[in-house]
Amino acid sequence: MQFDFEAGELLLIDKPVGWTSFDVVNHLRVLIRRHLHIPKLKVGHAGTLDPLATGLLIVCTGKMTKQIQSFQDQDKTYTGTLRLGMTTPSFDLETEADETFPTDHLTQESLQEARKIFIGTISQFPPIFSAIKIDGKRAFNYARKQQEVKLGPRVVTINRFELDNIQIPDVNFVIDCSKGTYIRSLAHDFGKSLQNGACLTALRRTHIGNFSVENALSLEQLRELLASQNPQNITGQETVTASENGSSLT
C-alpha cells in the first residue's frame, strides 16, 4: 500500500484505550516526518473519541482535511458497557465514584422500558469533563480544578438504543446516534431515568457513516506500512506522551 499524504489520504484508525484523538494525530505526524521526510503536513481527525474509548477514528491528511466536516456530520454507532448503581463526575471511570445506589430492585423489564424514552430526538447536557471550550479553555480543565462552569443542553438524535447481555449492575449496549451525541451523558441520564445512577465502563465506536472499524488499521499496522514506504529509514516505534485528555464529543 502506497500513501500520498500531501495530495490527501483518509485513514481509518482503530484508536487504542488510553490515547486521545490528538495523540493519534500527533503520532501520525511524527511517523510521516521520520519515515517519509515530510516536515509540514496538515493532519486532522473527524470526531473525537474519549481517552478511555476505543474504535474507529477517521484521520485525514493534506487536501483531504477539507472534507473533515462532512465525515463529522455522519451518524455513528457505538457498543459498550454501562454500570448501574454508581455515578462519577466524568460519567465514566476517569474519575472515582461520587455516589452509589442499590440495584436489587432493578429488572431487565424496567431497563428495557427506560431505554425507550431515549430513542428519537432528545436534549442532553454534555459532561463537565469534556473538550468543549469555555472562554478559550477546555471544560475538563475547569472540572479538574473543581471550578464551576455551565454547559448548555444540546439536541441530538438516538436512532437505536439496544441493551444486551444484561447482568445487573453491568449492561451492554448498542447505540446509533447523530453527530454531537455524548454517550457518557446518555449513560448518566439512563441511570437517572431509573431513579438510580449509571456510568460508562467501556465504549467502542464501530461505525462512522459507512466506514467500519473492521477496515481500520491498528497503530502498529500503520507504523509497519509507513516504514515499508521507506525501508532505509525504519526507526521503530515512536514515543508519544499522552496529551491532555477528557475530550468527549463523539
C-alpha positions as CSV (number, residue, x, y, z in Angstrom):
1,M,0.0,0.0,0.0
2,Q,1.4,3.4,-1.1
3,F,0.3,6.7,0.5
4,D,0.3,10.2,-0.9
5,F,-0.2,12.2,2.3
6,E,0.3,15.6,0.7
7,A,-2.3,15.0,-2.0
8,G,-4.6,13.7,0.7
9,E,-5.3,10.5,2.4
10,L,-8.2,9.2,4.5
11,L,-7.1,6.8,7.2
12,L,-9.3,4.6,9.3
13,I,-7.5,4.0,12.6
14,D,-8.6,1.7,15.5
15,K,-7.8,4.0,18.4
16,P,-6.4,2.2,21.4
17,V,-7.5,2.8,25.0
18,G,-5.5,5.5,26.8
19,W,-4.8,7.6,23.7
20,T,-6.5,10.9,23.0
21,S,-7.6,11.5,19.4
22,F,-4.9,14.3,19.3
23,D,-2.3,11.7,20.4
24,V,-3.1,9.6,17.3
25,V,-2.9,12.7,15.0
26,N,0.4,13.8,16.6
27,H,1.8,10.2,16.4
28,L,1.0,10.1,12.7
29,R,2.7,13.4,12.1
30,V,5.8,12.1,13.8
31,L,5.8,8.9,11.8
32,I,5.3,10.7,8.5
33,R,8.1,13.2,9.3
34,R,10.5,10.4,10.4
35,H,9.8,7.8,7.7
36,L,8.8,10.0,4.7
37,H,10.7,13.2,5.4
38,I,7.6,15.4,5.1
39,P,8.3,18.2,7.6
40,K,4.9,20.0,7.4
41,L,1.6,18.4,6.7
42,K,-2.0,19.1,7.6
43,V,-3.4,16.3,9.6
44,G,-6.8,16.2,11.4
45,H,-9.4,13.8,12.8
46,A,-13.1,13.7,12.2
47,G,-14.9,13.1,15.6
48,T,-13.2,13.0,18.9
49,L,-13.0,9.8,21.0
50,D,-12.5,9.9,24.8
51,P,-9.2,8.6,26.0
52,L,-10.9,5.6,27.7
53,A,-12.8,4.7,24.5
54,T,-11.5,2.7,21.6
55,G,-12.5,2.2,18.0
56,L,-12.9,4.0,14.7
57,L,-11.1,7.3,14.2
58,I,-11.1,8.9,10.8
59,V,-7.8,10.8,10.2
60,C,-7.3,13.0,7.1
61,T,-4.2,14.4,5.7
62,G,-3.3,17.1,3.1
63,K,-6.1,18.2,0.9
64,M,-8.4,15.6,2.4
65,T,-8.7,17.6,5.6
66,K,-11.1,19.9,3.7
67,Q,-13.7,17.1,4.0
68,I,-13.3,16.5,7.7
69,Q,-16.6,18.3,8.5
70,S,-18.6,16.1,6.1
71,F,-17.3,13.0,8.0
72,Q,-18.0,14.6,11.4
73,D,-21.6,15.2,10.3
74,Q,-22.3,11.5,9.7
75,D,-24.2,9.2,12.1
76,K,-22.1,7.0,14.4
77,T,-22.5,3.6,16.0
78,Y,-21.2,2.6,19.4
79,T,-21.0,-0.5,21.6
80,G,-20.1,-0.5,25.2
81,T,-20.9,-1.3,28.8
82,L,-22.6,0.8,31.5
83,R,-22.6,0.1,35.2
84,L,-25.7,0.8,37.2
85,G,-25.7,1.8,40.9
86,M,-23.0,4.4,40.7
87,T,-22.2,7.8,39.3
88,T,-18.9,9.6,38.7
89,P,-18.2,13.3,37.9
90,S,-16.8,12.4,34.5
91,F,-19.7,9.9,33.8
92,D,-17.1,7.2,33.1
93,L,-14.2,5.6,35.0
94,E,-11.8,8.5,34.6
95,T,-12.9,9.7,38.0
96,E,-13.9,7.9,41.2
97,A,-17.5,7.2,42.1
98,D,-19.2,10.1,43.9
99,E,-22.5,8.4,44.7
100,T,-23.7,4.8,44.9
101,F,-27.2,3.3,44.8
102,P,-28.8,-0.1,45.5
103,T,-29.7,-2.1,42.3
104,D,-31.5,-5.1,43.8
105,H,-34.9,-3.7,42.7
106,L,-33.9,-3.2,39.0
107,T,-35.1,-5.7,36.5
108,Q,-34.5,-6.4,32.8
109,E,-38.0,-5.2,32.1
110,S,-37.5,-1.9,33.9
111,L,-34.3,-1.3,32.0
112,Q,-35.9,-2.1,28.6
113,E,-38.8,0.3,29.4
114,A,-36.4,3.1,30.4
115,R,-34.2,2.9,27.3
116,K,-37.3,3.6,25.1
117,I,-37.6,7.2,26.3
118,F,-34.2,8.0,24.8
119,I,-35.0,6.9,21.3
120,G,-35.7,9.8,18.9
121,T,-34.7,13.5,19.3
122,I,-33.6,14.3,22.8
123,S,-31.9,17.1,24.7
124,Q,-28.8,16.3,26.8
125,F,-26.2,18.2,28.7
126,P,-22.5,17.4,27.9
127,P,-20.3,16.2,30.8
128,I,-18.3,18.8,32.6
129,F,-15.3,16.6,31.8
130,S,-15.5,17.4,28.1
131,A,-13.4,19.1,25.5
132,I,-15.9,21.9,24.9
133,K,-14.2,25.3,25.0
134,I,-15.3,27.9,27.5
135,D,-13.5,31.2,27.3
136,G,-10.7,29.6,25.4
137,K,-10.2,26.7,27.8
138,R,-11.4,23.1,27.7
139,A,-14.3,22.4,30.1
140,F,-12.3,19.5,31.7
141,N,-9.6,21.9,32.8
142,Y,-12.2,23.7,34.9
143,A,-13.6,20.4,36.2
144,R,-10.2,19.1,37.3
145,K,-9.7,22.3,39.3
146,Q,-13.3,21.9,40.8
147,Q,-14.3,25.2,39.2
148,E,-18.0,25.6,38.3
149,V,-18.9,26.1,34.7
150,K,-22.3,25.9,33.0
151,L,-22.8,23.9,29.8
152,G,-26.0,24.4,27.8
153,P,-28.1,21.5,26.5
154,R,-27.7,20.0,23.1
155,V,-30.3,18.4,20.8
156,V,-29.3,15.1,19.4
157,T,-31.0,12.1,17.8
158,I,-30.8,8.5,19.0
159,N,-31.8,6.1,16.2
160,R,-31.1,2.9,18.1
161,F,-30.5,2.2,21.8
162,E,-30.4,-1.6,22.4
163,L,-29.5,-3.4,25.6
164,D,-27.7,-6.7,25.5
165,N,-26.3,-9.2,28.0
166,I,-28.0,-7.6,31.0
167,Q,-26.1,-8.7,34.0
168,I,-27.1,-6.1,36.6
169,P,-25.2,-3.9,37.5
170,D,-23.4,-4.2,34.2
171,V,-25.3,-3.8,30.9
172,N,-24.0,-3.9,27.3
173,F,-25.5,-1.7,24.7
174,V,-25.5,-0.7,21.0
175,I,-26.3,2.9,20.0
176,D,-26.8,4.5,16.6
177,C,-26.8,8.3,17.0
178,S,-26.3,11.7,15.3
179,K,-23.2,13.8,15.5
180,G,-22.6,15.5,18.8
181,T,-24.1,12.8,21.0
182,Y,-22.4,12.3,24.3
183,I,-22.6,8.6,25.1
184,R,-21.4,9.3,28.7
185,S,-24.3,11.7,29.1
186,L,-26.7,9.2,27.7
187,A,-25.5,6.6,30.2
188,H,-25.8,9.1,33.1
189,D,-29.3,10.1,32.1
190,F,-30.3,6.5,31.7
191,G,-29.4,5.9,35.3
192,K,-31.3,8.9,36.4
193,S,-34.4,7.7,34.5
194,L,-34.3,4.6,36.7
195,Q,-34.0,6.8,39.8
196,N,-30.6,5.3,40.1
197,G,-27.1,6.0,38.7
198,A,-25.0,4.8,35.8
199,C,-21.7,5.5,34.2
200,L,-19.7,4.1,31.3
201,T,-17.1,1.4,31.9
202,A,-16.3,0.7,28.3
203,L,-17.0,2.4,24.9
204,R,-16.1,1.4,21.4
205,R,-17.0,3.3,18.2
206,T,-17.7,0.8,15.4
207,H,-19.0,2.9,12.5
208,I,-19.0,6.4,11.2
209,G,-21.5,6.6,8.3
210,N,-20.5,3.7,6.0
211,F,-17.0,3.4,7.5
212,S,-16.4,0.5,9.8
213,V,-13.7,-0.3,12.4
214,E,-13.4,-3.7,10.8
215,N,-11.5,-1.9,8.0
216,A,-9.4,0.2,10.3
217,L,-5.6,-0.1,10.9
218,S,-4.1,-0.5,14.3
219,L,-1.3,1.9,15.2
220,E,1.2,-1.0,14.8
221,Q,-0.1,-1.8,11.3
222,L,0.2,1.9,10.4
223,R,3.8,2.0,11.6
224,E,4.7,-1.0,9.6
225,L,3.0,0.4,6.4
226,L,4.8,3.7,6.7
227,A,8.2,2.0,7.4
228,S,7.7,-0.1,4.3
229,Q,7.4,3.0,2.1
230,N,11.0,3.9,3.1
231,P,12.8,0.7,4.1
232,Q,16.1,2.7,4.6
233,N,14.6,4.7,7.4
234,I,13.0,2.3,9.7
235,T,13.2,3.9,13.2
236,G,10.9,1.7,15.1
237,Q,8.0,2.8,17.3
238,E,7.9,6.5,18.2
239,T,7.2,7.6,21.7
240,V,4.2,9.8,22.2
241,T,3.4,11.4,25.5
242,A,-0.3,11.3,26.3
243,S,-1.6,14.8,25.7
244,E,-4.4,16.4,27.8
245,N,-7.4,14.2,27.8
246,G,-11.0,14.5,28.8
247,S,-12.5,15.1,25.4
248,S,-15.9,13.7,25.0
249,L,-17.6,14.7,21.7
250,T,-18.5,11.5,19.9
